[in-house]
């Protein structure tokens, strides 16, 4: 089944539901700051397991206690429901670590 790019209206609604995310360079974007490198790495490990289950992987960067995440669906040439679903999982994981 083909993955479809979200319409402008769908994307706007998704962004309202994802308060920690913004649109940057046509991708869902979030930056997180953890207590230290170990906590950031633990977060990334948990996200990696969820991403693997969903067969949908983030573009991300880790520098010490900071993690930057960008989500896009290459096969849809933009943001799809797969990105929104992974963003929600990421938010759940972050909430358990950041409070």
Beta strands, then each sheet from edge to edge (+ up, - down):
strand 1: 22-24
strand 2: 27-33
strand 3: 59-63
strand 4: 66-71
sheet 1: 1+ 2- 4+ 3-
end
